[in-house]
Amino acid sequence: MRPFRPRPLALLGAALLVLPLAAPAQVIISQVYGGGGNSGAPLRSDFVELFNAGSENVSLEGWSVQYASSTGTSWQRTNLSGSIAPGQYYLVKQADGSNTAAPALPAPDATGSIA
């Protein structure tokens, strides 16, 4: 199931997907959401969603989602595991905000604590 499609909010830092050296180009970042749990946010958690646009399964062993603050003073990482089948999505749930009344994400494929 694909998550709700909110309008992304501006991110203060930079999120990136770190791939092994010979990574297939068929996996793309389809969404990044950094406003989870803020006042008035439509969702409780930040997330990154990946999509396999190719025709083969892609193993995520050795892959990670990483975040660096805009000042470069902090760096966080969420390791990924498993694989993404062709035409499928992979949801990486990150930190929850303080607005616990906002709806939760669907069940994620990976969970981290990046805010």
C-alpha positions as CSV (number, residue, x, y, z in Angstrom):
1,M,0.0,0.0,0.0
2,R,1.3,3.5,-0.9
3,P,1.3,6.1,1.9
4,F,-0.8,9.2,1.9
5,R,0.6,11.8,-0.6
6,P,1.1,15.0,1.4
7,R,2.7,18.1,-0.1
8,P,6.3,18.0,1.0
9,L,7.6,20.7,3.4
10,A,11.0,22.3,3.1
11,L,13.8,20.4,4.8
12,L,16.4,22.1,6.9
13,G,19.1,19.7,6.1
14,A,19.7,17.2,3.3
15,A,18.5,13.6,3.0
16,L,20.3,11.3,0.7
17,L,20.2,7.7,-0.3
18,V,23.6,6.0,-0.1
19,L,24.0,3.1,-2.6
20,P,26.7,0.5,-3.1
21,L,29.2,1.2,-5.9
22,A,27.4,-0.9,-8.6
23,A,23.9,0.1,-7.7
24,P,21.2,-0.4,-10.3
25,A,19.8,2.9,-11.5
26,Q,16.2,1.6,-11.4
27,V,15.6,2.5,-7.7
28,I,14.5,6.1,-7.2
29,I,13.5,8.3,-4.3
30,S,9.8,8.9,-5.0
31,Q,9.1,11.0,-1.9
32,V,10.8,12.7,1.1
33,Y,8.6,14.1,3.8
34,G,10.1,16.1,6.6
35,G,7.1,17.8,8.4
36,G,5.8,14.7,10.2
37,G,4.2,15.5,13.6
38,N,4.5,19.3,13.3
39,S,1.5,21.4,14.2
40,G,-1.1,21.0,11.5
41,A,0.9,18.2,9.7
42,P,-1.1,15.6,7.8
43,L,1.1,12.8,9.1
44,R,2.8,11.9,12.4
45,S,6.2,10.8,11.0
46,D,8.9,11.9,8.6
47,F,9.6,9.4,5.8
48,V,11.5,8.6,2.7
49,E,9.8,6.4,0.0
50,L,11.8,4.4,-2.6
51,F,10.4,3.0,-5.9
52,N,11.8,0.2,-8.1
53,A,11.1,1.4,-11.6
54,G,13.0,-1.5,-13.1
55,S,12.1,-5.0,-14.1
56,E,14.2,-7.0,-11.6
57,N,14.2,-7.3,-7.8
58,V,16.8,-5.0,-6.1
59,S,18.6,-6.0,-2.9
60,L,18.9,-3.2,-0.4
61,E,21.7,-4.9,1.6
62,G,24.4,-2.3,2.2
63,W,22.1,0.7,1.4
64,S,21.2,3.4,3.8
65,V,19.3,6.7,4.1
66,Q,21.4,9.4,5.6
67,Y,20.8,12.9,6.9
68,A,23.2,15.8,7.5
69,S,22.2,19.0,9.2
70,S,22.5,22.2,7.1
71,T,25.4,23.3,9.3
72,G,27.2,19.9,8.9
73,T,27.4,19.4,12.6
74,S,25.3,16.2,12.8
75,W,25.0,13.1,10.7
76,Q,22.5,10.3,11.0
77,R,21.9,7.0,9.2
78,T,19.1,4.5,8.8
79,N,20.3,1.1,7.4
80,L,18.0,-0.6,4.9
81,S,17.5,-4.4,4.4
82,G,15.5,-6.7,2.3
83,S,14.7,-6.0,-1.4
84,I,12.2,-4.0,-3.6
85,A,10.3,-6.0,-6.3
86,P,9.7,-4.4,-9.7
87,G,7.0,-1.7,-9.6
88,Q,6.9,-1.7,-5.7
89,Y,7.6,0.9,-3.1
90,Y,9.8,0.7,0.1
91,L,8.8,3.0,3.0
92,V,11.4,4.2,5.4
93,K,9.7,5.7,8.5
94,Q,11.7,8.2,10.4
95,A,11.1,10.2,13.6
96,D,7.6,11.0,15.0
97,G,6.8,14.6,15.8
98,S,5.0,15.9,18.8
99,N,1.6,16.1,17.1
100,T,0.4,12.6,18.0
101,A,-3.1,13.4,16.8
102,A,-1.8,13.3,13.2
103,P,-2.4,10.0,11.4
104,A,0.3,7.3,11.5
105,L,2.0,6.0,8.3
106,P,1.2,2.6,6.9
107,A,3.5,-0.2,8.1
108,P,7.0,0.7,7.1
109,D,9.7,-1.5,5.5
110,A,12.4,0.1,7.6
111,T,12.4,2.4,10.7
112,G,14.9,5.0,11.8
113,S,15.0,7.9,14.2
114,I,16.1,10.8,11.9
115,A,14.1,13.9,12.7
